[in-house]
Amino acid sequence: MLGLGGACESSANPRARLASAFTTVVNSFVNHIMMPIVALIFPRSHTIEEVFWVVRKGHSYYNGTTGYNTLQQATDDGAVAIAYG
């Protein structure tokens, strides 16, 4: 039986193809619909890719009033940080 693109379906796992298609749809939904809405609701001075949370401060806490400006500054100082952007 021929499936998408003329490939034989017996050679590919249909569950894997379904999972791959679902992952593609979810990623597209999150990146193109959800993230712009989140960016409008929670405006930041930098892009969402640069968002991180400092779990433990480093040896010389950078800029003591506002914290680290970038993830690179935090990791260079030895801080434990979680990047979620």
mmCIF file of the N, C-alpha and C atoms, coordinates in Angstrom:
data_MODEL
# 
_entry.id   MODEL 
# 
loop_
_atom_site.group_PDB 
_atom_site.id 
_atom_site.type_symbol 
_atom_site.label_atom_id 
_atom_site.label_alt_id 
_atom_site.label_comp_id 
_atom_site.label_asym_id 
_atom_site.label_entity_id 
_atom_site.label_seq_id 
_atom_site.pdbx_PDB_ins_code 
_atom_site.Cartn_x 
_atom_site.Cartn_y 
_atom_site.Cartn_z 
_atom_site.occupancy 
_atom_site.B_iso_or_equiv 
_atom_site.pdbx_formal_charge 
_atom_site.auth_seq_id 
_atom_site.auth_comp_id 
_atom_site.auth_asym_id 
_atom_site.auth_atom_id 
_atom_site.pdbx_PDB_model_num 
ATOM 1   N N  . MET A 1 1  ? 0.839  -1.180 0.000  1.00 0.00 ? 1  MET A N  1 
ATOM 2   C CA . MET A 1 1  ? 0.000  0.000  0.000  1.00 0.00 ? 1  MET A CA 1 
ATOM 3   C C  . MET A 1 1  ? 0.884  1.243  0.000  1.00 0.00 ? 1  MET A C  1 
ATOM 4   N N  . LEU A 1 2  ? 0.591  2.194  -0.853 1.00 0.00 ? 2  LEU A N  1 
ATOM 5   C CA . LEU A 1 2  ? 1.393  3.405  -0.965 1.00 0.00 ? 2  LEU A CA 1 
ATOM 6   C C  . LEU A 1 2  ? 0.832  4.491  -0.067 1.00 0.00 ? 2  LEU A C  1 
ATOM 7   N N  . GLY A 1 3  ? 1.730  5.186  0.604  1.00 0.00 ? 3  GLY A N  1 
ATOM 8   C CA . GLY A 1 3  ? 1.322  6.275  1.491  1.00 0.00 ? 3  GLY A CA 1 
ATOM 9   C C  . GLY A 1 3  ? 1.808  7.601  0.959  1.00 0.00 ? 3  GLY A C  1 
ATOM 10  N N  . LEU A 1 4  ? 2.152  8.509  1.843  1.00 0.00 ? 4  LEU A N  1 
ATOM 11  C CA . LEU A 1 4  ? 2.631  9.835  1.458  1.00 0.00 ? 4  LEU A CA 1 
ATOM 12  C C  . LEU A 1 4  ? 3.936  9.727  0.689  1.00 0.00 ? 4  LEU A C  1 
ATOM 13  N N  . GLY A 1 5  ? 4.017  10.414 -0.393 1.00 0.00 ? 5  GLY A N  1 
ATOM 14  C CA . GLY A 1 5  ? 5.239  10.456 -1.178 1.00 0.00 ? 5  GLY A CA 1 
ATOM 15  C C  . GLY A 1 5  ? 5.536  9.168  -1.923 1.00 0.00 ? 5  GLY A C  1 
ATOM 16  N N  . GLY A 1 6  ? 4.588  8.243  -1.984 1.00 0.00 ? 6  GLY A N  1 
ATOM 17  C CA . GLY A 1 6  ? 4.791  7.008  -2.707 1.00 0.00 ? 6  GLY A CA 1 
ATOM 18  C C  . GLY A 1 6  ? 5.616  5.986  -1.956 1.00 0.00 ? 6  GLY A C  1 
ATOM 19  N N  . ALA A 1 7  ? 5.946  6.224  -0.706 1.00 0.00 ? 7  ALA A N  1 
ATOM 20  C CA . ALA A 1 7  ? 6.743  5.278  0.068  1.00 0.00 ? 7  ALA A CA 1 
ATOM 21  C C  . ALA A 1 7  ? 5.853  4.154  0.566  1.00 0.00 ? 7  ALA A C  1 
ATOM 22  N N  . CYS A 1 8  ? 6.419  3.020  0.744  1.00 0.00 ? 8  CYS A N  1 
ATOM 23  C CA . CYS A 1 8  ? 5.674  1.867  1.233  1.00 0.00 ? 8  CYS A CA 1 
ATOM 24  C C  . CYS A 1 8  ? 5.476  2.024  2.740  1.00 0.00 ? 8  CYS A C  1 
ATOM 25  N N  . GLU A 1 9  ? 4.220  1.979  3.198  1.00 0.00 ? 9  GLU A N  1 
ATOM 26  C CA . GLU A 1 9  ? 3.929  2.196  4.613  1.00 0.00 ? 9  GLU A CA 1 
ATOM 27  C C  . GLU A 1 9  ? 4.461  1.077  5.489  1.00 0.00 ? 9  GLU A C  1 
ATOM 28  N N  . SER A 1 10 ? 4.629  -0.094 4.949  1.00 0.00 ? 10 SER A N  1 
ATOM 29  C CA . SER A 1 10 ? 5.112  -1.202 5.759  1.00 0.00 ? 10 SER A CA 1 
ATOM 30  C C  . SER A 1 10 ? 6.568  -0.998 6.172  1.00 0.00 ? 10 SER A C  1 
ATOM 31  N N  . SER A 1 11 ? 7.313  -0.165 5.448  1.00 0.00 ? 11 SER A N  1 
ATOM 32  C CA . SER A 1 11 ? 8.718  0.053  5.778  1.00 0.00 ? 11 SER A CA 1 
ATOM 33  C C  . SER A 1 11 ? 8.906  1.092  6.881  1.00 0.00 ? 11 SER A C  1 
ATOM 34  N N  . ALA A 1 12 ? 7.890  1.920  7.147  1.00 0.00 ? 12 ALA A N  1 
ATOM 35  C CA . ALA A 1 12 ? 7.989  2.943  8.186  1.00 0.00 ? 12 ALA A CA 1 
ATOM 36  C C  . ALA A 1 12 ? 6.926  2.684  9.242  1.00 0.00 ? 12 ALA A C  1 
ATOM 37  N N  . ASN A 1 13 ? 7.261  2.960  10.471 1.00 0.00 ? 13 ASN A N  1 
ATOM 38  C CA . ASN A 1 13 ? 6.331  2.775  11.574 1.00 0.00 ? 13 ASN A CA 1 
ATOM 39  C C  . ASN A 1 13 ? 5.271  3.871  11.515 1.00 0.00 ? 13 ASN A C  1 
ATOM 40  N N  . PRO A 1 14 ? 3.990  3.518  11.362 1.00 0.00 ? 14 PRO A N  1 
ATOM 41  C CA . PRO A 1 14 ? 2.946  4.544  11.263 1.00 0.00 ? 14 PRO A CA 1 
ATOM 42  C C  . PRO A 1 14 ? 2.823  5.379  12.530 1.00 0.00 ? 14 PRO A C  1 
ATOM 43  N N  . ARG A 1 15 ? 3.098  4.784  13.691 1.00 0.00 ? 15 ARG A N  1 
ATOM 44  C CA . ARG A 1 15 ? 3.046  5.544  14.948 1.00 0.00 ? 15 ARG A CA 1 
ATOM 45  C C  . ARG A 1 15 ? 4.132  6.610  14.992 1.00 0.00 ? 15 ARG A C  1 
ATOM 46  N N  . ALA A 1 16 ? 5.309  6.274  14.496 1.00 0.00 ? 16 ALA A N  1 
ATOM 47  C CA . ALA A 1 16 ? 6.409  7.232  14.467 1.00 0.00 ? 16 ALA A CA 1 
ATOM 48  C C  . ALA A 1 16 ? 6.090  8.388  13.525 1.00 0.00 ? 16 ALA A C  1 
ATOM 49  N N  . ARG A 1 17 ? 5.476  8.071  12.380 1.00 0.00 ? 17 ARG A N  1 
ATOM 50  C CA . ARG A 1 17 ? 5.096  9.126  11.435 1.00 0.00 ? 17 ARG A CA 1 
ATOM 51  C C  . ARG A 1 17 ? 4.027  10.025 12.032 1.00 0.00 ? 17 ARG A C  1 
ATOM 52  N N  . LEU A 1 18 ? 3.065  9.433  12.749 1.00 0.00 ? 18 LEU A N  1 
ATOM 53  C CA . LEU A 1 18 ? 2.019  10.217 13.397 1.00 0.00 ? 18 LEU A CA 1 
ATOM 54  C C  . LEU A 1 18 ? 2.610  11.096 14.492 1.00 0.00 ? 18 LEU A C  1 
ATOM 55  N N  . ALA A 1 19 ? 3.513  10.532 15.277 1.00 0.00 ? 19 ALA A N  1 
ATOM 56  C CA . ALA A 1 19 ? 4.162  11.304 16.337 1.00 0.00 ? 19 ALA A CA 1 
ATOM 57  C C  . ALA A 1 19 ? 4.981  12.454 15.764 1.00 0.00 ? 19 ALA A C  1 
ATOM 58  N N  . SER A 1 20 ? 5.666  12.199 14.667 1.00 0.00 ? 20 SER A N  1 
ATOM 59  C CA . SER A 1 20 ? 6.450  13.235 14.020 1.00 0.00 ? 20 SER A CA 1 
ATOM 60  C C  . SER A 1 20 ? 5.557  14.359 13.482 1.00 0.00 ? 20 SER A C  1 
ATOM 61  N N  . ALA A 1 21 ? 4.446  13.993 12.887 1.00 0.00 ? 21 ALA A N  1 
ATOM 62  C CA . ALA A 1 21 ? 3.512  14.995 12.371 1.00 0.00 ? 21 ALA A CA 1 
ATOM 63  C C  . ALA A 1 21 ? 2.905  15.805 13.517 1.00 0.00 ? 21 ALA A C  1 
ATOM 64  N N  . PHE A 1 22 ? 2.544  15.145 14.603 1.00 0.00 ? 22 PHE A N  1 
ATOM 65  C CA . PHE A 1 22 ? 1.986  15.829 15.764 1.00 0.00 ? 22 PHE A CA 1 
ATOM 66  C C  . PHE A 1 22 ? 2.997  16.802 16.362 1.00 0.00 ? 22 PHE A C  1 
ATOM 67  N N  . THR A 1 23 ? 4.246  16.368 16.471 1.00 0.00 ? 23 THR A N  1 
ATOM 68  C CA . THR A 1 23 ? 5.305  17.236 16.996 1.00 0.00 ? 23 THR A CA 1 
ATOM 69  C C  . THR A 1 23 ? 5.481  18.468 16.127 1.00 0.00 ? 23 THR A C  1 
ATOM 70  N N  . THR A 1 24 ? 5.442  18.298 14.827 1.00 0.00 ? 24 THR A N  1 
ATOM 71  C CA . THR A 1 24 ? 5.578  19.421 13.906 1.00 0.00 ? 24 THR A CA 1 
ATOM 72  C C  . THR A 1 24 ? 4.430  20.413 14.075 1.00 0.00 ? 24 THR A C  1 
ATOM 73  N N  . VAL A 1 25 ? 3.216  19.903 14.206 1.00 0.00 ? 25 VAL A N  1 
ATOM 74  C CA . VAL A 1 25 ? 2.048  20.773 14.366 1.00 0.00 ? 25 VAL A CA 1 
ATOM 75  C C  . VAL A 1 25 ? 2.124  21.535 15.690 1.00 0.00 ? 25 VAL A C  1 
ATOM 76  N N  . VAL A 1 26 ? 2.472  20.849 16.767 1.00 0.00 ? 26 VAL A N  1 
ATOM 77  C CA . VAL A 1 26 ? 2.565  21.495 18.081 1.00 0.00 ? 26 VAL A CA 1 
ATOM 78  C C  . VAL A 1 26 ? 3.673  22.541 18.090 1.00 0.00 ? 26 VAL A C  1 
ATOM 79  N N  . ASN A 1 27 ? 4.833  22.223 17.539 1.00 0.00 ? 27 ASN A N  1 
ATOM 80  C CA . ASN A 1 27 ? 5.933  23.195 17.490 1.00 0.00 ? 27 ASN A CA 1 
ATOM 81  C C  . ASN A 1 27 ? 5.539  24.435 16.698 1.00 0.00 ? 27 ASN A C  1 
ATOM 82  N N  . SER A 1 28 ? 4.880  24.236 15.586 1.00 0.00 ? 28 SER A N  1 
ATOM 83  C CA . SER A 1 28 ? 4.442  25.367 14.774 1.00 0.00 ? 28 SER A CA 1 
ATOM 84  C C  . SER A 1 28 ? 3.428  26.221 15.528 1.00 0.00 ? 28 SER A C  1 
ATOM 85  N N  . PHE A 1 29 ? 2.484  25.573 16.201 1.00 0.00 ? 29 PHE A N  1 
ATOM 86  C CA . PHE A 1 29 ? 1.477  26.293 16.988 1.00 0.00 ? 29 PHE A CA 1 
ATOM 87  C C  . PHE A 1 29 ? 2.131  27.129 18.086 1.00 0.00 ? 29 PHE A C  1 
ATOM 88  N N  . VAL A 1 30 ? 3.046  26.534 18.806 1.00 0.00 ? 30 VAL A N  1 
ATOM 89  C CA . VAL A 1 30 ? 3.711  27.244 19.908 1.00 0.00 ? 30 VAL A CA 1 
ATOM 90  C C  . VAL A 1 30 ? 4.548  28.401 19.371 1.00 0.00 ? 30 VAL A C  1 
ATOM 91  N N  . ASN A 1 31 ? 5.351  28.153 18.339 1.00 0.00 ? 31 ASN A N  1 
ATOM 92  C CA . ASN A 1 31 ? 6.260  29.186 17.831 1.00 0.00 ? 31 ASN A CA 1 
ATOM 93  C C  . ASN A 1 31 ? 5.554  30.325 17.115 1.00 0.00 ? 31 ASN A C  1 
ATOM 94  N N  . HIS A 1 32 ? 4.463  30.035 16.404 1.00 0.00 ? 32 HIS A N  1 
ATOM 95  C CA . HIS A 1 32 ? 3.832  31.058 15.576 1.00 0.00 ? 32 HIS A CA 1 
ATOM 96  C C  . HIS A 1 32 ? 2.575  31.667 16.169 1.00 0.00 ? 32 HIS A C  1 
ATOM 97  N N  . ILE A 1 33 ? 1.948  31.006 17.148 1.00 0.00 ? 33 ILE A N  1 
ATOM 98  C CA . ILE A 1 33 ? 0.720  31.530 17.725 1.00 0.00 ? 33 ILE A CA 1 
ATOM 99  C C  . ILE A 1 33 ? 0.889  31.858 19.207 1.00 0.00 ? 33 ILE A C  1 
ATOM 100 N N  . MET A 1 34 ? 1.389  30.911 19.990 1.00 0.00 ? 34 MET A N  1 
ATOM 101 C CA . MET A 1 34 ? 1.484  31.117 21.445 1.00 0.00 ? 34 MET A CA 1 
ATOM 102 C C  . MET A 1 34 ? 2.576  32.114 21.844 1.00 0.00 ? 34 MET A C  1 
ATOM 103 N N  . MET A 1 35 ? 3.772  31.971 21.295 1.00 0.00 ? 35 MET A N  1 
ATOM 104 C CA . MET A 1 35 ? 4.885  32.825 21.723 1.00 0.00 ? 35 MET A CA 1 
ATOM 105 C C  . MET A 1 35 ? 4.660  34.300 21.409 1.00 0.00 ? 35 MET A C  1 
ATOM 106 N N  . PRO A 1 36 ? 4.100  34.668 20.260 1.00 0.00 ? 36 PRO A N  1 
ATOM 107 C CA . PRO A 1 36 ? 3.815  36.093 20.057 1.00 0.00 ? 36 PRO A CA 1 
ATOM 108 C C  . PRO A 1 36 ? 2.805  36.647 21.079 1.00 0.00 ? 36 PRO A C  1 
ATOM 109 N N  . ILE A 1 37 ? 1.828  35.836 21.452 1.00 0.00 ? 37 ILE A N  1 
ATOM 110 C CA . ILE A 1 37 ? 0.855  36.274 22.461 1.00 0.00 ? 37 ILE A CA 1 
ATOM 111 C C  . ILE A 1 37 ? 1.537  36.443 23.812 1.00 0.00 ? 37 ILE A C  1 
ATOM 112 N N  . VAL A 1 38 ? 2.371  35.488 24.181 1.00 0.00 ? 38 VAL A N  1 
ATOM 113 C CA . VAL A 1 38 ? 3.111  35.580 25.445 1.00 0.00 ? 38 VAL A CA 1 
ATOM 114 C C  . VAL A 1 38 ? 4.018  36.810 25.443 1.00 0.00 ? 38 VAL A C  1 
ATOM 115 N N  . ALA A 1 39 ? 4.645  37.088 24.312 1.00 0.00 ? 39 ALA A N  1 
ATOM 116 C CA . ALA A 1 39 ? 5.521  38.260 24.210 1.00 0.00 ? 39 ALA A CA 1 
ATOM 117 C C  . ALA A 1 39 ? 4.737  39.559 24.359 1.00 0.00 ? 39 ALA A C  1 
ATOM 118 N N  . LEU A 1 40 ? 3.497  39.584 23.904 1.00 0.00 ? 40 LEU A N  1 
ATOM 119 C CA . LEU A 1 40 ? 2.673  40.780 24.069 1.00 0.00 ? 40 LEU A CA 1 
ATOM 120 C C  . LEU A 1 40 ? 2.198  40.950 25.508 1.00 0.00 ? 40 LEU A C  1 
ATOM 121 N N  . ILE A 1 41 ? 1.879  39.841 26.161 1.00 0.00 ? 41 ILE A N  1 
ATOM 122 C CA . ILE A 1 41 ? 1.385  39.905 27.535 1.00 0.00 ? 41 ILE A CA 1 
ATOM 123 C C  . ILE A 1 41 ? 2.507  40.240 28.508 1.00 0.00 ? 41 ILE A C  1 
ATOM 124 N N  . PHE A 1 42 ? 3.659  39.643 28.317 1.00 0.00 ? 42 PHE A N  1 
ATOM 125 C CA . PHE A 1 42 ? 4.806  39.857 29.203 1.00 0.00 ? 42 PHE A CA 1 
ATOM 126 C C  . PHE A 1 42 ? 5.945  40.500 28.425 1.00 0.00 ? 42 PHE A C  1 
ATOM 127 N N  . PRO A 1 43 ? 5.869  41.794 28.174 1.00 0.00 ? 43 PRO A N  1 
ATOM 128 C CA . PRO A 1 43 ? 6.940  42.438 27.393 1.00 0.00 ? 43 PRO A CA 1 
ATOM 129 C C  . PRO A 1 43 ? 8.256  42.411 28.158 1.00 0.00 ? 43 PRO A C  1 
ATOM 130 N N  . ARG A 1 44 ? 9.327  42.175 27.440 1.00 0.00 ? 44 ARG A N  1 
ATOM 131 C CA . ARG A 1 44 ? 10.662 42.120 28.032 1.00 0.00 ? 44 ARG A CA 1 
ATOM 132 C C  . ARG A 1 44 ? 11.577 43.049 27.257 1.00 0.00 ? 44 ARG A C  1 
ATOM 133 N N  . SER A 1 45 ? 12.657 43.429 27.900 1.00 0.00 ? 45 SER A N  1 
ATOM 134 C CA . SER A 1 45 ? 13.623 44.287 27.235 1.00 0.00 ? 45 SER A CA 1 
ATOM 135 C C  . SER A 1 45 ? 14.510 43.502 26.274 1.00 0.00 ? 45 SER A C  1 
ATOM 136 N N  . HIS A 1 46 ? 14.462 42.194 26.349 1.00 0.00 ? 46 HIS A N  1 
ATOM 137 C CA . HIS A 1 46 ? 15.218 41.366 25.415 1.00 0.00 ? 46 HIS A CA 1 
ATOM 138 C C  . HIS A 1 46 ? 14.323 40.246 24.903 1.00 0.00 ? 46 HIS A C  1 
ATOM 139 N N  . THR A 1 47 ? 14.805 39.495 23.930 1.00 0.00 ? 47 THR A N  1 
ATOM 140 C CA . THR A 1 47 ? 13.982 38.479 23.288 1.00 0.00 ? 47 THR A CA 1 
ATOM 141 C C  . THR A 1 47 ? 13.743 37.298 24.218 1.00 0.00 ? 47 THR A C  1 
ATOM 142 N N  . ILE A 1 48 ? 12.726 36.517 23.915 1.00 0.00 ? 48 ILE A N  1 
ATOM 143 C CA . ILE A 1 48 ? 12.351 35.373 24.751 1.00 0.00 ? 48 ILE A CA 1 
ATOM 144 C C  . ILE A 1 48 ? 13.448 34.308 24.764 1.00 0.00 ? 48 ILE A C  1 
ATOM 145 N N  . GLU A 1 49 ? 14.314 34.277 23.736 1.00 0.00 ? 49 GLU A N  1 
ATOM 146 C CA . GLU A 1 49 ? 15.396 33.304 23.709 1.00 0.00 ? 49 GLU A CA 1 
ATOM 147 C C  . GLU A 1 49 ? 16.448 33.583 24.776 1.00 0.00 ? 49 GLU A C  1 
ATOM 148 N N  . GLU A 1 50 ? 16.479 34.800 25.315 1.00 0.00 ? 50 GLU A N  1 
ATOM 149 C CA . GLU A 1 50 ? 17.499 35.173 26.290 1.00 0.00 ? 50 GLU A CA 1 
ATOM 150 C C  . GLU A 1 50 ? 16.995 35.101 27.731 1.00 0.00 ? 50 GLU A C  1 
ATOM 151 N N  . VAL A 1 51 ? 15.862 34.486 27.972 1.00 0.00 ? 51 VAL A N  1 
ATOM 152 C CA . VAL A 1 51 ? 15.292 34.446 29.306 1.00 0.00 ? 51 VAL A CA 1 
ATOM 153 C C  . VAL A 1 51 ? 15.923 33.303 30.095 1.00 0.00 ? 51 VAL A C  1 
ATOM 154 N N  . PHE A 1 52 ? 16.325 33.599 31.323 1.00 0.00 ? 52 PHE A N  1 
ATOM 155 C CA . PHE A 1 52 ? 16.906 32.579 32.192 1.00 0.00 ? 52 PHE A CA 1 
ATOM 156 C C  . PHE A 1 52 ? 16.593 32.908 33.641 1.00 0.00 ? 52 PHE A C  1 
ATOM 157 N N  . TRP A 1 53 ? 16.721 31.906 34.504 1.00 0.00 ? 53 TRP A N  1 
ATOM 158 C CA . TRP A 1 53 ? 16.451 32.056 35.928 1.00 0.00 ? 53 TRP A CA 1 
ATOM 159 C C  . TRP A 1 53 ? 17.689 31.624 36.685 1.00 0.00 ? 53 TRP A C  1 
ATOM 160 N N  . VAL A 1 54 ? 18.167 32.470 37.593 1.00 0.00 ? 54 VAL A N  1 
ATOM 161 C CA . VAL A 1 54 ? 19.353 32.164 38.377 1.00 0.00 ? 54 VAL A CA 1 
ATOM 162 C C  . VAL A 1 54 ? 18.928 31.383 39.613 1.00 0.00 ? 54 VAL A C  1 
ATOM 163 N N  . VAL A 1 55 ? 19.382 30.144 39.703 1.00 0.00 ? 55 VAL A N  1 
ATOM 164 C CA . VAL A 1 55 ? 19.067 29.289 40.845 1.00 0.00 ? 55 VAL A CA 1 
ATOM 165 C C  . VAL A 1 55 ? 19.997 29.600 42.010 1.00 0.00 ? 55 VAL A C  1 
ATOM 166 N N  . ARG A 1 56 ? 21.281 29.751 41.706 1.00 0.00 ? 56 ARG A N  1 
ATOM 167 C CA . ARG A 1 56 ? 22.274 30.085 42.722 1.00 0.00 ? 56 ARG A CA 1 
ATOM 168 C C  . ARG A 1 56 ? 23.234 31.122 42.142 1.00 0.00 ? 56 ARG A C  1 
ATOM 169 N N  . LYS A 1 57 ? 23.458 32.184 42.883 1.00 0.00 ? 57 LYS A N  1 
ATOM 170 C CA . LYS A 1 57 ? 24.340 33.252 42.428 1.00 0.00 ? 57 LYS A CA 1 
ATOM 171 C C  . LYS A 1 57 ? 25.774 32.762 42.341 1.00 0.00 ? 57 LYS A C  1 
ATOM 172 N N  . GLY A 1 58 ? 26.547 33.431 41.500 1.00 0.00 ? 58 GLY A N  1 
ATOM 173 C CA . GLY A 1 58 ? 27.953 33.102 41.334 1.00 0.00 ? 58 GLY A CA 1 
ATOM 174 C C  . GLY A 1 58 ? 28.820 33.726 42.410 1.00 0.00 ? 58 GLY A C  1 
ATOM 175 N N  . HIS A 1 59 ? 30.125 33.626 42.233 1.00 0.00 ? 59 HIS A N  1 
ATOM 176 C CA . HIS A 1 59 ? 31.081 34.104 43.224 1.00 0.00 ? 59 HIS A CA 1 
ATOM 177 C C  . HIS A 1 59 ? 31.033 35.617 43.393 1.00 0.00 ? 59 HIS A C  1 
ATOM 178 N N  . SER A 1 60 ? 30.965 36.327 42.313 1.00 0.00 ? 60 SER A N  1 
ATOM 179 C CA . SER A 1 60 ? 30.891 37.794 42.380 1.00 0.00 ? 60 SER A CA 1 
ATOM 180 C C  . SER A 1 60 ? 29.627 38.222 41.651 1.00 0.00 ? 60 SER A C  1 
ATOM 181 N N  . TYR A 1 61 ? 28.500 38.199 42.360 1.00 0.00 ? 61 TYR A N  1 
ATOM 182 C CA . TYR A 1 61 ? 27.189 38.469 41.775 1.00 0.00 ? 61 TYR A CA 1 
ATOM 183 C C  . TYR A 1 61 ? 27.244 39.719 40.921 1.00 0.00 ? 61 TYR A C  1 
ATOM 184 N N  . TYR A 1 62 ? 27.064 39.557 39.618 1.00 0.00 ? 62 TYR A N  1 
ATOM 185 C CA . TYR A 1 62 ? 27.224 40.638 38.654 1.00 0.00 ? 62 TYR A CA 1 
ATOM 186 C C  . TYR A 1 62 ? 26.126 41.672 38.818 1.00 0.00 ? 62 TYR A C  1 
ATOM 187 N N  . ASN A 1 63 ? 26.495 42.946 38.880 1.00 0.00 ? 63 ASN A N  1 
ATOM 188 C CA . ASN A 1 63 ? 25.556 44.057 38.946 1.00 0.00 ? 63 ASN A CA 1 
ATOM 189 C C  . ASN A 1 63 ? 24.528 43.816 40.051 1.00 0.00 ? 63 ASN A C  1 
ATOM 190 N N  . GLY A 1 64 ? 24.960 43.897 41.286 1.00 0.00 ? 64 GLY A N  1 
ATOM 191 C CA . GLY A 1 64 ? 24.181 43.542 42.453 1.00 0.00 ? 64 GLY A CA 1 
ATOM 192 C C  . GLY A 1 64 ? 22.772 44.102 42.542 1.00 0.00 ? 64 GLY A C  1 
ATOM 193 N N  . THR A 1 65 ? 22.449 45.188 41.828 1.00 0.00 ? 65 THR A N  1 
ATOM 194 C CA . THR A 1 65 ? 21.103 45.750 41.926 1.00 0.00 ? 65 THR A CA 1 
ATOM 195 C C  . THR A 1 65 ? 20.122 45.086 40.973 1.00 0.00 ? 65 THR A C  1 
ATOM 196 N N  . THR A 1 66 ? 20.566 44.679 39.786 1.00 0.00 ? 66 THR A N  1 
ATOM 197 C CA . THR A 1 66 ? 19.650 44.094 38.812 1.00 0.00 ? 66 THR A CA 1 
ATOM 198 C C  . THR A 1 66 ? 19.995 42.662 38.436 1.00 0.00 ? 66 THR A C  1 
ATOM 199 N N  . GLY A 1 67 ? 21.084 42.141 38.899 1.00 0.00 ? 67 GLY A N  1 
ATOM 200 C CA . GLY A 1 67 ? 21.460 40.771 38.564 1.00 0.00 ? 67 GLY A CA 1 
ATOM 201 C C  . GLY A 1 67 ? 22.244 40.670 37.269 1.00 0.00 ? 67 GLY A C  1 
ATOM 202 N N  . TYR A 1 68 ? 22.248 39.480 36.713 1.00 0.00 ? 68 TYR A N  1 
ATOM 203 C CA . TYR A 1 68 ? 22.980 39.233 35.469 1.00 0.00 ? 68 TYR A CA 1 
ATOM 204 C C  . TYR A 1 68 ? 22.156 39.721 34.285 1.00 0.00 ? 68 TYR A C  1 
ATOM 205 N N  . ASN A 1 69 ? 22.831 40.294 33.312 1.00 0.00 ? 69 ASN A N  1 
ATOM 206 C CA . ASN A 1 69 ? 22.143 40.771 32.109 1.00 0.00 ? 69 ASN A CA 1 
ATOM 207 C C  . ASN A 1 69 ? 22.005 39.682 31.054 1.00 0.00 ? 69 ASN A C  1 
ATOM 208 N N  . THR A 1 70 ? 22.939 38.759 31.015 1.00 0.00 ? 70 THR A N  1 
ATOM 209 C CA . THR A 1 70 ? 22.882 37.678 30.026 1.00 0.00 ? 70 THR A CA 1 
ATOM 210 C C  . THR A 1 70 ? 23.195 36.353 30.703 1.00 0.00 ? 70 THR A C  1 
ATOM 211 N N  . LEU A 1 71 ? 22.788 35.282 30.045 1.00 0.00 ? 71 LEU A N  1 
ATOM 212 C CA . LEU A 1 71 ? 23.096 33.946 30.549 1.00 0.00 ? 71 LEU A CA 1 
ATOM 213 C C  . LEU A 1 71 ? 24.598 33.712 30.551 1.00 0.00 ? 71 LEU A C  1 
ATOM 214 N N  . GLN A 1 72 ? 25.289 34.258 29.569 1.00 0.00 ? 72 GLN A N  1 
ATOM 215 C CA . GLN A 1 72 ? 26.739 34.098 29.494 1.00 0.00 ? 72 GLN A CA 1 
ATOM 216 C C  . GLN A 1 72 ? 27.419 34.720 30.705 1.00 0.00 ? 72 GLN A C  1 
ATOM 217 N N  . GLN A 1 73 ? 26.953 35.893 31.150 1.00 0.00 ? 73 GLN A N  1 
ATOM 218 C CA . GLN A 1 73 ? 27.511 36.524 32.351 1.00 0.00 ? 73 GLN A CA 1 
ATOM 219 C C  . GLN A 1 73 ? 27.305 35.634 33.573 1.00 0.00 ? 73 GLN A C  1 
ATOM 220 N N  . ALA A 1 74 ? 26.133 35.049 33.675 1.00 0.00 ? 74 ALA A N  1 
ATOM 221 C CA . ALA A 1 74 ? 25.834 34.185 34.819 1.00 0.00 ? 74 ALA A CA 1 
ATOM 222 C C  . ALA A 1 74 ? 26.727 32.952 34.828 1.00 0.00 ? 74 ALA A C  1 
ATOM 223 N N  . THR A 1 75 ? 26.857 32.292 33.697 1.00 0.00 ? 75 THR A N  1 
ATOM 224 C CA . THR A 1 75 ? 27.673 31.080 33.659 1.00 0.00 ? 75 THR A CA 1 
ATOM 225 C C  . THR A 1 75 ? 29.157 31.391 33.817 1.00 0.00 ? 75 THR A C  1 
ATOM 226 N N  . ASP A 1 76 ? 29.602 32.531 33.289 1.00 0.00 ? 76 ASP A N  1 
ATOM 227 C CA . ASP A 1 76 ? 31.001 32.920 33.474 1.00 0.00 ? 76 ASP A CA 1 
ATOM 228 C C  . ASP A 1 76 ? 31.318 33.187 34.935 1.00 0.00 ? 76 ASP A C  1 
ATOM 229 N N  . ASP A 1 77 ? 30.328 33.646 35.704 1.00 0.00 ? 77 ASP A N  1 
ATOM 230 C CA . ASP A 1 77 ? 30.523 33.925 37.126 1.00 0.00 ? 77 ASP A CA 1 
ATOM 231 C C  . ASP A 1 77 ? 30.369 32.679 37.984 1.00 0.00 ? 77 ASP A C  1 
ATOM 232 N N  . GLY A 1 78 ? 29.978 31.579 37.379 1.00 0.00 ? 78 GLY A N  1 
ATOM 233 C CA . GLY A 1 78 ? 29.820 30.335 38.118 1.00 0.00 ? 78 GLY A CA 1 
ATOM 234 C C  . GLY A 1 78 ? 28.442 30.153 38.707 1.00 0.00 ? 78 GLY A C  1 
ATOM 235 N N  . ALA A 1 79 ? 27.473 30.945 38.258 1.00 0.00 ? 79 ALA A N  1 
ATOM 236 C CA . ALA A 1 79 ? 26.116 30.824 38.753 1.00 0.00 ? 79 ALA A CA 1 
ATOM 237 C C  . ALA A 1 79 ? 25.440 29.595 38.152 1.00 0.00 ? 79 ALA A C  1 
ATOM 238 N N  . VAL A 1 80 ? 24.484 29.060 38.902 1.00 0.00 ? 80 VAL A N  1 
ATOM 239 C CA . VAL A 1 80 ? 23.656 27.975 38.387 1.00 0.00 ? 80 VAL A CA 1 
ATOM 240 C C  . VAL A 1 80 ? 22.402 28.616 37.836 1.00 0.00 ? 80 VAL A C  1 
ATOM 241 N N  . ALA A 1 81 ? 22.165 28.453 36.544 1.00 0.00 ? 81 ALA A N  1 
ATOM 242 C CA . ALA A 1 81 ? 21.029 29.116 35.885 1.00 0.00 ? 81 ALA A CA 1 
ATOM 243 C C  . ALA A 1 81 ? 20.284 28.134 34.999 1.00 0.00 ? 81 ALA A C  1 
ATOM 244 N N  . ILE A 1 82 ? 18.985 28.359 34.884 1.00 0.00 ? 82 ILE A N  1 
ATOM 245 C CA . ILE A 1 82 ? 18.137 27.563 34.004 1.00 0.00 ? 82 ILE A CA 1 
ATOM 246 C C  . ILE A 1 82 ? 17.654 28.482 32.880 1.00 0.00 ? 82 ILE A C  1 
ATOM 247 N N  . ALA A 1 83 ? 18.016 28.129 31.656 1.00 0.00 ? 83 ALA A N  1 
ATOM 248 C CA . ALA A 1 83 ? 17.574 28.898 30.483 1.00 0.00 ? 83 ALA A CA 1 
ATOM 249 C C  . ALA A 1 83 ? 16.283 28.279 29.988 1.00 0.00 ? 83 ALA A C  1 
ATOM 250 N N  . TYR A 1 84 ? 15.212 29.050 29.942 1.00 0.00 ? 84 TYR A N  1 
ATOM 251 C CA . TYR A 1 84 ? 13.930 28.520 29.484 1.00 0.00 ? 84 TYR A CA 1 
ATOM 252 C C  . TYR A 1 84 ? 13.371 29.264 28.314 1.00 0.00 ? 84 TYR A C  1 
ATOM 253 N N  . GLY A 1 85 ? 14.206 29.999 27.628 1.00 0.00 ? 85 GLY A N  1 
ATOM 254 C CA . GLY A 1 85 ? 13.733 30.735 26.453 1.00 0.00 ? 85 GLY A CA 1 
ATOM 255 C C  . GLY A 1 85 ? 14.256 30.145 25.190 1.00 0.00 ? 85 GLY A C  1 
# 
